[in-house]
């Protein structure tokens, strides 16, 4: 399976720029197994995981472990930063908090998807959210984590076979980050297998560190992401001969960009909300039908019980009459 993923150089023995402390942020859609991935990396149940529809992680938190080679790995579990229910203000604060927890900055961002369920519209939007919030440069620090390695093993298929049928947005994201993919089996009890998964992840981390020249993803880069978007928008509106935009004009454009940023997020959220509303309506209809069927069954059952009770009462009455007649006859015989 791993042979189908990115092939590191044959003489690769680690990043020329060595970091003893590695800081990783785990992001993804609610319920995809972010906290479980974090726990697998740490080798212990450091974060509460549910993998359901209820948010378990409400704020960015960091836990650490020490690998066998002595390196310290610090994992930051995030509260579903790419979920449609999160406001731009909340996301902005959590990203800043997430980066601040990483001291000097993040080495990698792990984006988690599940191989065990259908790829949803919300997950497609999650890829878009990632670039909106972190900026285009985040792709250089991105590793795609696919949860459900046990599924491939049970089906006896390779990653190359699986990816042929995976949705285009996910396939494009994997290509965009140069096939930096690691497959996790979060339910395995095999410690050797778990360590192999973590070793591959750290190898990809070292590869990213080398490619980025040892530069980490910092809070300043996050701030520059929005400023960069502003400048790009400004350059599109102005001719090449025009002088650089003034501070006052830049400030106005920044306000427009911030509003555009929020509007784009809200617009995308509305699409997901509509999809969710239609699913809820369908579910409520099914529940009403099921409830009506159950009530009918209960009414039929009550009718059957009442008929049975009435028959039993008639039977009991006949038995009493026969006993009385028998006793009467017995008295006659004795006399």
Phi and psi in degrees as GROMACS dihedral restraints (atoms count N, CA, C in turn):
[ dihedral_restraints ]
;  ai    aj    ak    al  type     phi  dphi    fc
    3     4     5     6     1   -67.4    20    10
    4     5     6     7     1   -24.6    20    10
    6     7     8     9     1   -64.6    20    10
    7     8     9    10     1   -21.9    20    10
    9    10    11    12     1   -79.6    20    10
   10    11    12    13     1   -11.3    20    10
   12    13    14    15     1   -93.2    20    10
   13    14    15    16     1  -165.6    20    10
   15    16    17    18     1   -60.6    20    10
   16    17    18    19     1   136.2    20    10
   18    19    20    21     1  -100.1    20    10
   19    20    21    22     1   114.2    20    10
   21    22    23    24     1   -73.7    20    10
   22    23    24    25     1   155.3    20    10
   24    25    26    27     1   -54.1    20    10
   25    26    27    28     1   146.9    20    10
   27    28    29    30     1   -61.2    20    10
   28    29    30    31     1   -34.3    20    10
   30    31    32    33     1   -92.5    20    10
   31    32    33    34     1    16.0    20    10
   33    34    35    36     1   -72.6    20    10
   34    35    36    37     1   121.7    20    10
   36    37    38    39     1  -129.4    20    10
   37    38    39    40     1    18.8    20    10
   39    40    41    42     1   121.2    20    10
   40    41    42    43     1   166.3    20    10
   42    43    44    45     1   -71.6    20    10
   43    44    45    46     1   138.4    20    10
   45    46    47    48     1   -58.5    20    10
   46    47    48    49     1   -33.2    20    10
   48    49    50    51     1   -98.2    20    10
   49    50    51    52     1   105.5    20    10
   51    52    53    54     1   -93.9    20    10
   52    53    54    55     1   130.4    20    10
   54    55    56    57     1  -113.1    20    10
   55    56    57    58     1   122.3    20    10
   57    58    59    60     1   -73.4    20    10
   58    59    60    61     1   -28.6    20    10
   60    61    62    63     1  -108.6    20    10
   61    62    63    64     1   124.1    20    10
   63    64    65    66     1  -113.7    20    10
   64    65    66    67     1   126.2    20    10
   66    67    68    69     1  -111.1    20    10
   67    68    69    70     1   121.5    20    10
   69    70    71    72     1  -122.6    20    10
   70    71    72    73     1   135.7    20    10
   72    73    74    75     1  -109.7    20    10
   73    74    75    76     1   134.0    20    10
   75    76    77    78     1  -107.9    20    10
   76    77    78    79     1   120.6    20    10
   78    79    80    81     1  -126.6    20    10
   79    80    81    82     1   165.1    20    10
   81    82    83    84     1   155.2    20    10
   82    83    84    85     1   175.0    20    10
   84    85    86    87     1   -69.8    20    10
   85    86    87    88     1   145.5    20    10
   87    88    89    90     1   -56.6    20    10
   88    89    90    91     1   128.1    20    10
   90    91    92    93     1    94.6    20    10
   91    92    93    94     1    -1.8    20    10
   93    94    95    96     1   -84.6    20    10
   94    95    96    97     1    -6.3    20    10
   96    97    98    99     1    99.3    20    10
   97    98    99   100     1    30.0    20    10
   99   100   101   102     1   -59.2    20    10
  100   101   102   103     1   -50.8    20    10
  102   103   104   105     1   -64.8    20    10
  103   104   105   106     1   -34.6    20    10
  105   106   107   108     1   -66.1    20    10
  106   107   108   109     1   -38.8    20    10
  108   109   110   111     1   -63.3    20    10
  109   110   111   112     1   -44.5    20    10
  111   112   113   114     1   -58.8    20    10
  112   113   114   115     1   -43.3    20    10
  114   115   116   117     1   -65.1    20    10
  115   116   117   118     1   -37.9    20    10
  117   118   119   120     1   -64.0    20    10
  118   119   120   121     1   -39.6    20    10
  120   121   122   123     1   -65.6    20    10
  121   122   123   124     1   -42.2    20    10
  123   124   125   126     1   -76.5    20    10
  124   125   126   127     1   -21.0    20    10
  126   127   128   129     1    75.3    20    10
  127   128   129   130     1    21.4    20    10
  129   130   131   132     1  -159.6    20    10
  130   131   132   133     1   163.2    20    10
  132   133   134   135     1   -84.5    20    10
  133   134   135   136     1    79.2    20    10
  135   136   137   138     1   -87.9    20    10
  136   137   138   139     1   -29.4    20    10
  138   139   140   141     1  -118.0    20    10
  139   140   141   142     1   145.6    20    10
  141   142   143   144     1   -74.2    20    10
  142   143   144   145     1   127.7    20    10
  144   145   146   147     1  -123.7    20    10
  145   146   147   148     1   143.7    20    10
  147   148   149   150     1  -127.4    20    10
  148   149   150   151     1   -37.9    20    10
  150   151   152   153     1    57.8    20    10
  151   152   153   154     1    29.9    20    10
  153   154   155   156     1  -114.2    20    10
  154   155   156   157     1  -147.0    20    10
  156   157   158   159     1  -102.2    20    10
  157   158   159   160     1    -3.1    20    10
  159   160   161   162     1  -102.1    20    10
  160   161   162   163     1   135.3    20    10
  162   163   164   165     1   -69.8    20    10
  163   164   165   166     1   122.7    20    10
  165   166   167   168     1   -97.0    20    10
  166   167   168   169     1   -41.6    20    10
  168   169   170   171     1   -91.1    20    10
  169   170   171   172     1   115.3    20    10
  171   172   173   174     1  -100.9    20    10
  172   173   174   175     1   -12.3    20    10
  174   175   176   177     1  -153.5    20    10
  175   176   177   178     1   154.0    20    10
  177   178   179   180     1   -64.2    20    10
  178   179   180   181     1   129.6    20    10
  180   181   182   183     1  -134.8    20    10
  181   182   183   184     1   149.6    20    10
  183   184   185   186     1  -121.6    20    10
  184   185   186   187     1   135.3    20    10
  186   187   188   189     1  -129.4    20    10
  187   188   189   190     1   155.6    20    10
  189   190   191   192     1  -131.0    20    10
  190   191   192   193     1   161.3    20    10
  192   193   194   195     1  -150.2    20    10
  193   194   195   196     1   165.3    20    10
  195   196   197   198     1  -117.6    20    10
  196   197   198   199     1   124.0    20    10
  198   199   200   201     1   -76.8    20    10
  199   200   201   202     1   169.7    20    10
  201   202   203   204     1   -62.6    20    10
  202   203   204   205     1   -27.1    20    10
  204   205   206   207     1   -84.0    20    10
  205   206   207   208     1     3.2    20    10
  207   208   209   210     1    92.7    20    10
  208   209   210   211     1    -6.5    20    10
  210   211   212   213     1   -75.3    20    10
  211   212   213   214     1   144.2    20    10
  213   214   215   216     1   -97.0    20    10
  214   215   216   217     1   123.0    20    10
  216   217   218   219     1  -110.0    20    10
  217   218   219   220     1   124.4    20    10
  219   220   221   222     1  -113.0    20    10
  220   221   222   223     1   119.9    20    10
  222   223   224   225     1  -111.0    20    10
  223   224   225   226     1   127.9    20    10
  225   226   227   228     1  -107.5    20    10
  226   227   228   229     1   115.8    20    10
  228   229   230   231     1   -91.2    20    10
  229   230   231   232     1   128.9    20    10
  231   232   233   234     1  -108.5    20    10
  232   233   234   235     1   156.4    20    10
  234   235   236   237     1   -87.0    20    10
  235   236   237   238     1    59.7    20    10
  237   238   239   240     1    59.1    20    10
  238   239   240   241     1    56.8    20    10
  240   241   242   243     1   -62.6    20    10
  241   242   243   244     1   -24.5    20    10
  243   244   245   246     1  -102.1    20    10
  244   245   246   247     1    20.1    20    10
  246   247   248   249     1   -84.7    20    10
  247   248   249   250     1   145.5    20    10
  249   250   251   252     1   -66.3    20    10
  250   251   252   253     1   -20.1    20    10
  252   253   254   255     1   -79.6    20    10
  253   254   255   256     1   -12.8    20    10
  255   256   257   258     1   -84.5    20    10
  256   257   258   259     1   136.6    20    10
  258   259   260   261     1   -80.2    20    10
  259   260   261   262     1   155.6    20    10
  261   262   263   264     1   -58.5    20    10
  262   263   264   265     1   -37.0    20    10
  264   265   266   267     1   -64.1    20    10
  265   266   267   268     1   -44.7    20    10
  267   268   269   270     1   -62.5    20    10
  268   269   270   271     1   -45.9    20    10
  270   271   272   273     1   -61.2    20    10
  271   272   273   274     1   -44.6    20    10
  273   274   275   276     1   -59.1    20    10
  274   275   276   277     1   -45.9    20    10
  276   277   278   279     1   -62.7    20    10
  277   278   279   280     1   -42.1    20    10
  279   280   281   282     1   -70.0    20    10
  280   281   282   283     1   -35.0    20    10
  282   283   284   285     1   -64.9    20    10
  283   284   285   286     1   -44.1    20    10
  285   286   287   288     1   -62.9    20    10
  286   287   288   289     1   -41.8    20    10
  288   289   290   291     1   -64.2    20    10
  289   290   291   292     1   -41.7    20    10
  291   292   293   294     1   -60.0    20    10
  292   293   294   295     1   -45.1    20    10
  294   295   296   297     1   -69.4    20    10
  295   296   297   298     1   -38.0    20    10
  297   298   299   300     1   -63.8    20    10
  298   299   300   301     1   -36.4    20    10
  300   301   302   303     1   -62.2    20    10
  301   302   303   304     1   -28.9    20    10
  303   304   305   306     1   -81.2    20    10
  304   305   306   307     1    10.3    20    10
  306   307   308   309     1    63.1    20    10
  307   308   309   310     1   -89.4    20    10
  309   310   311   312     1   -90.2    20    10
  310   311   312   313     1    -8.1    20    10
  312   313   314   315     1   134.1    20    10
  313   314   315   316     1   172.3    20    10
  315   316   317   318     1   -90.9    20    10
  316   317   318   319     1   137.1    20    10
  318   319   320   321     1   -80.4    20    10
  319   320   321   322     1   -40.7    20    10
  321   322   323   324     1  -146.6    20    10
  322   323   324   325     1   157.5    20    10
  324   325   326   327     1  -118.4    20    10
  325   326   327   328     1   122.4    20    10
  327   328   329   330     1   -97.6    20    10
  328   329   330   331     1   117.3    20    10
  330   331   332   333     1  -101.9    20    10
  331   332   333   334     1   120.2    20    10
  333   334   335   336     1   -98.8    20    10
  334   335   336   337     1   131.3    20    10
  336   337   338   339     1  -128.6    20    10
  337   338   339   340     1   156.0    20    10
  339   340   341   342     1  -105.4    20    10
  340   341   342   343     1   141.7    20    10
  342   343   344   345     1   -95.1    20    10
  343   344   345   346     1     0.3    20    10
  345   346   347   348     1   -97.2    20    10
  346   347   348   349     1    -4.6    20    10
  348   349   350   351     1  -139.5    20    10
  349   350   351   352     1   167.3    20    10
  351   352   353   354     1   -68.0    20    10
  352   353   354   355     1   139.1    20    10
  354   355   356   357     1   -70.1    20    10
  355   356   357   358     1   122.1    20    10
  357   358   359   360     1   -99.0    20    10
  358   359   360   361     1   167.8    20    10
  360   361   362   363     1   -62.7    20    10
  361   362   363   364     1   -35.5    20    10
  363   364   365   366     1   -63.4    20    10
  364   365   366   367     1   -37.8    20    10
  366   367   368   369     1   -69.9    20    10
  367   368   369   370     1   -35.9    20    10
  369   370   371   372     1   -62.2    20    10
  370   371   372   373     1   -41.4    20    10
  372   373   374   375     1   -69.3    20    10
  373   374   375   376     1   -28.5    20    10
  375   376   377   378     1   -60.2    20    10
  376   377   378   379     1   -37.6    20    10
  378   379   380   381     1   -63.6    20    10
  379   380   381   382     1   -39.6    20    10
  381   382   383   384     1   -68.1    20    10
  382   383   384   385     1   -42.6    20    10
  384   385   386   387     1   -57.6    20    10
  385   386   387   388     1   -41.2    20    10
  387   388   389   390     1   -55.8    20    10
  388   389   390   391     1   -46.2    20    10
  390   391   392   393     1   -74.6    20    10
  391   392   393   394     1   -31.3    20    10
  393   394   395   396     1   -65.6    20    10
  394   395   396   397     1   -46.6    20    10
  396   397   398   399     1   -79.2    20    10
  397   398   399   400     1   -43.8    20    10
  399   400   401   402     1   -93.3    20    10
  400   401   402   403     1   -18.6    20    10
  402   403   404   405     1    93.8    20    10
  403   404   405   406     1   161.8    20    10
  405   406   407   408     1   -61.5    20    10
  406   407   408   409     1   -28.8    20    10
  408   409   410   411     1   -67.4    20    10
  409   410   411   412     1   -16.9    20    10
  411   412   413   414     1   -61.7    20    10
  412   413   414   415     1   -25.3    20    10
  414   415   416   417     1   -59.0    20    10
  415   416   417   418     1   -31.1    20    10
  417   418   419   420     1   -70.3    20    10
  418   419   420   421     1   -14.4    20    10
  420   421   422   423     1  -113.8    20    10
  421   422   423   424     1     9.5    20    10
  423   424   425   426     1   -94.1    20    10
  424   425   426   427     1   136.5    20    10
  426   427   428   429     1  -124.9    20    10
  427   428   429   430     1   128.8    20    10
  429   430   431   432     1   -88.0    20    10
  430   431   432   433     1   124.8    20    10
  432   433   434   435     1  -109.3    20    10
  433   434   435   436     1   120.9    20    10
  435   436   437   438     1  -104.6    20    10
  436   437   438   439     1   116.6    20    10
  438   439   440   441     1   -88.7    20    10
  439   440   441   442     1   133.3    20    10
  441   442   443   444     1   122.8    20    10
  442   443   444   445     1    31.5    20    10
  444   445   446   447     1   -59.4    20    10
  445   446   447   448     1   -28.0    20    10
  447   448   449   450     1   -65.6    20    10
  448   449   450   451     1   -28.4    20    10
  450   451   452   453     1   -66.4    20    10
  451   452   453   454     1   -44.0    20    10
  453   454   455   456     1   -62.4    20    10
  454   455   456   457     1   -40.3    20    10
  456   457   458   459     1   -66.0    20    10
  457   458   459   460     1   -40.6    20    10
  459   460   461   462     1   -65.7    20    10
  460   461   462   463     1   -39.6    20    10
  462   463   464   465     1   -82.4    20    10
  463   464   465   466     1    -9.8    20    10
  465   466   467   468     1    56.4    20    10
  466   467   468   469     1    47.8    20    10
  468   469   470   471     1  -122.9    20    10
  469   470   471   472     1   155.0    20    10
  471   472   473   474     1   -90.3    20    10
  472   473   474   475     1   167.6    20    10
  474   475   476   477     1   -62.1    20    10
  475   476   477   478     1   -39.8    20    10
  477   478   479   480     1   -60.4    20    10
  478   479   480   481     1   -38.1    20    10
  480   481   482   483     1   -69.4    20    10
  481   482   483   484     1   -39.1    20    10
  483   484   485   486     1   -68.1    20    10
  484   485   486   487     1   -42.0    20    10
  486   487   488   489     1   -69.8    20    10
  487   488   489   490     1   -20.4    20    10
  489   490   491   492     1   -60.8    20    10
  490   491   492   493     1   -32.1    20    10
  492   493   494   495     1  -104.8    20    10
  493   494   495   496     1     4.7    20    10
  495   496   497   498     1   -78.8    20    10
  496   497   498   499     1   155.6    20    10
  498   499   500   501     1   -59.5    20    10
  499   500   501   502     1   148.0    20    10
  501   502   503   504     1   -57.7    20    10
  502   503   504   505     1   -43.0    20    10
  504   505   506   507     1   -58.3    20    10
  505   506   507   508     1   -41.1    20    10
  507   508   509   510     1   -69.6    20    10
  508   509   510   511     1   -40.9    20    10
  510   511   512   513     1   -61.6    20    10
  511   512   513   514     1   -42.3    20    10
  513   514   515   516     1   -65.7    20    10
  514   515   516   517     1   -37.8    20    10
  516   517   518   519     1   -64.8    20    10
  517   518   519   520     1   -41.7    20    10
  519   520   521   522     1   -61.9    20    10
  520   521   522   523     1   -40.6    20    10
  522   523   524   525     1   -69.6    20    10
  523   524   525   526     1   -36.8    20    10
  525   526   527   528     1   -62.6    20    10
  526   527   528   529     1   -36.0    20    10
  528   529   530   531     1   -97.7    20    10
  529   530   531   532     1    27.2    20    10
  531   532   533   534     1    57.9    20    10
  532   533   534   535     1    40.4    20    10
  534   535   536   537     1    57.8    20    10
  535   536   537   538     1    32.5    20    10
  537   538   539   540     1   -80.9    20    10
  538   539   540   541     1    92.5    20    10
  540   541   542   543     1  -130.6    20    10
  541   542   543   544     1   139.6    20    10
  543   544   545   546     1  -132.3    20    10
  544   545   546   547     1   134.6    20    10
  546   547   548   549     1  -100.0    20    10
  547   548   549   550     1   127.8    20    10
  549   550   551   552     1  -113.1    20    10
  550   551   552   553     1   135.4    20    10
  552   553   554   555     1  -107.3    20    10
  553   554   555   556     1    98.4    20    10
  555   556   557   558     1   -75.9    20    10
  556   557   558   559     1   -14.2    20    10
  558   559   560   561     1  -100.7    20    10
  559   560   561   562     1    -0.8    20    10
  561   562   563   564     1   -65.9    20    10
  562   563   564   565     1   143.6    20    10
  564   565   566   567     1  -101.9    20    10
  565   566   567   568     1    -0.7    20    10
  567   568   569   570     1   -82.5    20    10
  568   569   570   571     1   107.4    20    10
  570   571   572   573     1   -65.5    20    10
  571   572   573   574     1   -34.2    20    10
  573   574   575   576     1   -63.8    20    10
  574   575   576   577     1   -42.6    20    10
  576   577   578   579     1   -64.6    20    10
  577   578   579   580     1   -43.2    20    10
  579   580   581   582     1   -61.6    20    10
  580   581   582   583     1   -44.6    20    10
  582   583   584   585     1   -64.4    20    10
  583   584   585   586     1   -33.3    20    10
  585   586   587   588     1   -66.7    20    10
  586   587   588   589     1   -38.7    20    10
  588   589   590   591     1   -63.4    20    10
  589   590   591   592     1   -44.8    20    10
  591   592   593   594     1   -67.1    20    10
  592   593   594   595     1   -38.7    20    10
  594   595   596   597     1   -61.3    20    10
  595   596   597   598     1   -41.6    20    10
  597   598   599   600     1   -65.0    20    10
  598   599   600   601     1   -40.3    20    10
  600   601   602   603     1   -61.5    20    10
  601   602   603   604     1   -45.1    20    10
  603   604   605   606     1   -66.9    20    10
  604   605   606   607     1   -34.3    20    10
  606   607   608   609     1   -62.7    20    10
  607   608   609   610     1   -41.7    20    10
  609   610   611   612     1   -66.0    20    10
  610   611   612   613     1   -37.1    20    10
  612   613   614   615     1   -60.0    20    10
  613   614   615   616     1   -47.0    20    10
  615   616   617   618     1   -63.2    20    10
  616   617   618   619     1   -35.8    20    10
  618   619   620   621     1   -64.4    20    10
  619   620   621   622     1   -42.1    20    10
  621   622   623   624     1   -66.2    20    10
  622   623   624   625     1   -44.0    20    10
  624   625   626   627     1   -57.4    20    10
  625   626   627   628     1   -43.6    20    10
  627   628   629   630     1   -64.6    20    10
  628   629   630   631     1   -44.5    20    10
  630   631   632   633     1   -65.1    20    10
  631   632   633   634     1   -31.6    20    10
  633   634   635   636     1   -92.4    20    10
  634   635   636   637     1     9.1    20    10
  636   637   638   639     1    63.4    20    10
  637   638   639   640     1    28.1    20    10
  639   640   641   642     1    80.5    20    10
  640   641   642   643     1     2.5    20    10
  642   643   644   645     1   -81.4    20    10
  643   644   645   646     1   130.9    20    10
  645   646   647   648     1   -94.5    20    10
  646   647   648   649     1   163.9    20    10
  648   649   650   651     1   -84.5    20    10
  649   650   651   652     1   111.0    20    10
  651   652   653   654     1  -107.0    20    10
  652   653   654   655     1   171.8    20    10
  654   655   656   657     1   -63.3    20    10
  655   656   657   658     1   -34.5    20    10
  657   658   659   660     1   -63.1    20    10
  658   659   660   661     1   -39.1    20    10
  660   661   662   663     1   -65.7    20    10
  661   662   663   664     1   -35.6    20    10
  663   664   665   666     1   -64.6    20    10
  664   665   666   667     1   -42.7    20    10
  666   667   668   669     1   -66.5    20    10
  667   668   669   670     1   -39.4    20    10
  669   670   671   672     1   -67.4    20    10
  670   671   672   673     1   -24.1    20    10
  672   673   674   675     1   -61.2    20    10
  673   674   675   676     1   -44.3    20    10
  675   676   677   678     1   -72.9    20    10
  676   677   678   679     1   -38.6    20    10
  678   679   680   681     1   -65.6    20    10
  679   680   681   682     1   -37.6    20    10
  681   682   683   684     1   -64.2    20    10
  682   683   684   685     1   -40.1    20    10
  684   685   686   687     1   -63.1    20    10
  685   686   687   688     1   -37.2    20    10
  687   688   689   690     1   -63.1    20    10
  688   689   690   691     1   -45.9    20    10
  690   691   692   693     1   -64.1    20    10
  691   692   693   694     1   -39.9    20    10
  693   694   695   696     1   -62.4    20    10
  694   695   696   697     1   -41.0    20    10
  696   697   698   699     1   -66.2    20    10
  697   698   699   700     1   -38.3    20    10
  699   700   701   702     1   -66.6    20    10
  700   701   702   703     1   -41.9    20    10
  702   703   704   705     1   -64.9    20    10
  703   704   705   706     1   -31.5    20    10
  705   706   707   708     1   -68.3    20    10
  706   707   708   709     1   -26.5    20    10
  708   709   710   711     1   -92.2    20    10
  709   710   711   712     1   -16.3    20    10
  711   712   713   714     1  -113.6    20    10
  712   713   714   715     1   151.8    20    10
  714   715   716   717     1   -75.5    20    10
  715   716   717   718     1   157.5    20    10
  717   718   719   720     1   -62.4    20    10
  718   719   720   721     1   -28.7    20    10
  720   721   722   723     1   -78.3    20    10
  721   722   723   724     1   -16.4    20    10
  723   724   725   726     1   -68.5    20    10
  724   725   726   727     1   146.4    20    10
  726   727   728   729     1   -67.0    20    10
  727   728   729   730     1   165.7    20    10
  729   730   731   732     1   -61.5    20    10
  730   731   732   733     1   148.3    20    10
  732   733   734   735     1   -62.3    20    10
  733   734   735   736     1   142.6    20    10
  735   736   737   738     1   -71.8    20    10
  736   737   738   739     1   163.5    20    10
  738   739   740   741     1   -63.2    20    10
  739   740   741   742     1   -39.3    20    10
  741   742   743   744     1   -65.6    20    10
  742   743   744   745     1   -45.1    20    10
  744   745   746   747     1   -67.1    20    10
  745   746   747   748     1   -38.4    20    10
  747   748   749   750     1   -63.0    20    10
  748   749   750   751     1   -37.4    20    10
  750   751   752   753     1   -64.3    20    10
  751   752   753   754     1   -41.3    20    10
  753   754   755   756     1   -65.0    20    10
  754   755   756   757     1   -41.7    20    10
  756   757   758   759     1   -66.1    20    10
  757   758   759   760     1   -33.9    20    10
  759   760   761   762     1   -64.2    20    10
  760   761   762   763     1   -39.5    20    10
  762   763   764   765     1   -63.1    20    10
  763   764   765   766     1   -41.1    20    10
  765   766   767   768     1   -64.4    20    10
  766   767   768   769     1   -41.4    20    10
  768   769   770   771     1   -64.6    20    10
  769   770   771   772     1   -42.0    20    10
  771   772   773   774     1   -61.1    20    10
  772   773   774   775     1   -40.5    20    10
  774   775   776   777     1   -67.2    20    10
  775   776   777   778     1   -41.5    20    10
  777   778   779   780     1   -61.9    20    10
  778   779   780   781     1   -39.4    20    10
  780   781   782   783     1   -59.0    20    10
  781   782   783   784     1   -48.5    20    10
  783   784   785   786     1   -67.1    20    10
  784   785   786   787     1   -41.6    20    10
  786   787   788   789     1   -63.0    20    10
  787   788   789   790     1   -40.9    20    10
  789   790   791   792     1   -63.9    20    10
  790   791   792   793     1   -41.3    20    10
  792   793   794   795     1   -64.6    20    10
  793   794   795   796     1   -46.2    20    10
  795   796   797   798     1   -64.9    20    10
  796   797   798   799     1   -41.0    20    10
  798   799   800   801     1   -60.2    20    10
  799   800   801   802     1   -44.2    20    10
  801   802   803   804     1   -65.4    20    10
  802   803   804   805     1   -37.8    20    10
  804   805   806   807     1   -63.5    20    10
  805   806   807   808     1   -37.9    20    10
  807   808   809   810     1   -62.6    20    10
  808   809   810   811     1   -38.4    20    10
  810   811   812   813     1   -60.2    20    10
  811   812   813   814     1   -46.1    20    10
  813   814   815   816     1   -66.8    20    10
  814   815   816   817     1   -38.3    20    10
  816   817   818   819     1   -61.3    20    10
  817   818   819   820     1   -40.1    20    10
  819   820   821   822     1   -62.6    20    10
  820   821   822   823     1   -45.0    20    10
  822   823   824   825     1   -59.6    20    10
  823   824   825   826     1   -42.9    20    10
  825   826   827   828     1   -66.0    20    10
  826   827   828   829     1   -39.3    20    10
  828   829   830   831     1   -63.1    20    10
  829   830   831   832     1   -42.9    20    10
  831   832   833   834     1   -62.1    20    10
  832   833   834   835     1   -40.2    20    10
  834   835   836   837     1   -65.5    20    10
  835   836   837   838     1   -39.1    20    10
  837   838   839   840     1   -66.2    20    10
  838   839   840   841     1   -41.4    20    10
  840   841   842   843     1   -60.4    20    10
  841   842   843   844     1   -44.3    20    10
  843   844   845   846     1   -63.2    20    10
  844   845   846   847     1   -40.6    20    10
  846   847   848   849     1   -66.0    20    10
  847   848   849   850     1   -41.1    20    10
  849   850   851   852     1   -64.5    20    10
  850   851   852   853     1   -38.8    20    10
  852   853   854   855     1   -61.8    20    10
  853   854   855   856     1   -45.3    20    10
  855   856   857   858     1   -61.9    20    10
  856   857   858   859     1   -39.1    20    10
  858   859   860   861     1   -66.4    20    10
  859   860   861   862     1   -40.4    20    10
  861   862   863   864     1   -62.7    20    10
  862   863   864   865     1   -42.5    20    10
  864   865   866   867     1   -63.7    20    10
  865   866   867   868     1   -42.2    20    10
  867   868   869   870     1   -65.2    20    10
  868   869   870   871     1   -39.9    20    10
  870   871   872   873     1   -63.7    20    10
  871   872   873   874     1   -41.8    20    10
  873   874   875   876     1   -62.5    20    10
  874   875   876   877     1   -40.4    20    10
  876   877   878   879     1   -64.5    20    10
  877   878   879   880     1   -40.5    20    10
  879   880   881   882     1   -66.8    20    10
  880   881   882   883     1   -41.2    20    10
  882   883   884   885     1   -61.1    20    10
  883   884   885   886     1   -39.8    20    10
  885   886   887   888     1   -64.0    20    10
  886   887   888   889     1   -42.7    20    10
  888   889   890   891     1   -62.5    20    10
  889   890   891   892     1   -39.7    20    10
  891   892   893   894     1   -66.7    20    10
  892   893   894   895     1   -40.2    20    10
  894   895   896   897     1   -64.6    20    10
  895   896   897   898     1   -43.3    20    10
  897   898   899   900     1   -61.3    20    10
  898   899   900   901     1   -38.6    20    10
  900   901   902   903     1   -66.6    20    10
  901   902   903   904     1   -40.8    20    10
  903   904   905   906     1   -62.3    20    10
  904   905   906   907     1   -41.5    20    10
  906   907   908   909     1   -61.7    20    10
  907   908   909   910     1   -43.8    20    10
  909   910   911   912     1   -63.6    20    10
  910   911   912   913     1   -39.6    20    10
  912   913   914   915     1   -66.8    20    10
  913   914   915   916     1   -41.7    20    10
  915   916   917   918     1   -63.1    20    10
  916   917   918   919     1   -42.0    20    10
  918   919   920   921     1   -63.9    20    10
  919   920   921   922     1   -39.4    20    10
  921   922   923   924     1   -66.0    20    10
  922   923   924   925     1   -42.6    20    10
  924   925   926   927     1   -62.9    20    10
  925   926   927   928     1   -40.3    20    10
  927   928   929   930     1   -64.7    20    10
  928   929   930   931     1   -42.1    20    10
  930   931   932   933     1   -63.4    20    10
  931   932   933   934     1   -39.1    20    10
  933   934   935   936     1   -66.5    20    10
  934   935   936   937     1   -37.6    20    10
  936   937   938   939     1   -64.0    20    10
  937   938   939   940     1   -41.7    20    10
  939   940   941   942     1   -64.2    20    10
  940   941   942   943     1   -41.6    20    10
  942   943   944   945     1   -63.9    20    10
  943   944   945   946     1   -41.6    20    10
  945   946   947   948     1   -63.8    20    10
  946   947   948   949     1   -38.8    20    10
  948   949   950   951     1   -64.2    20    10
  949   950   951   952     1   -42.4    20    10
  951   952   953   954     1   -64.8    20    10
  952   953   954   955     1   -39.2    20    10
  954   955   956   957     1   -62.9    20    10
  955   956   957   958     1   -43.0    20    10
  957   958   959   960     1   -62.5    20    10
  958   959   960   961     1   -39.9    20    10
  960   961   962   963     1   -65.2    20    10
  961   962   963   964     1   -43.1    20    10
  963   964   965   966     1   -64.5    20    10
  964   965   966   967     1   -40.9    20    10
  966   967   968   969     1   -63.7    20    10
  967   968   969   970     1   -42.5    20    10
  969   970   971   972     1   -62.9    20    10
  970   971   972   973     1   -42.5    20    10
  972   973   974   975     1   -65.5    20    10
  973   974   975   976     1   -39.2    20    10
  975   976   977   978     1   -66.0    20    10
  976   977   978   979     1   -42.5    20    10
  978   979   980   981     1   -64.7    20    10
  979   980   981   982     1   -37.8    20    10
  981   982   983   984     1   -62.8    20    10
  982   983   984   985     1   -42.9    20    10
  984   985   986   987     1   -67.7    20    10
  985   986   987   988     1   -36.4    20    10
  987   988   989   990     1   -65.8    20    10
  988   989   990   991     1   -38.1    20    10
  990   991   992   993     1   -64.6    20    10
  991   992   993   994     1   -38.0    20    10
  993   994   995   996     1   -64.8    20    10
  994   995   996   997     1   -40.4    20    10
  996   997   998   999     1   -65.6    20    10
  997   998   999  1000     1   -42.3    20    10
  999  1000  1001  1002     1   -64.1    20    10
 1000  1001  1002  1003     1   -43.2    20    10
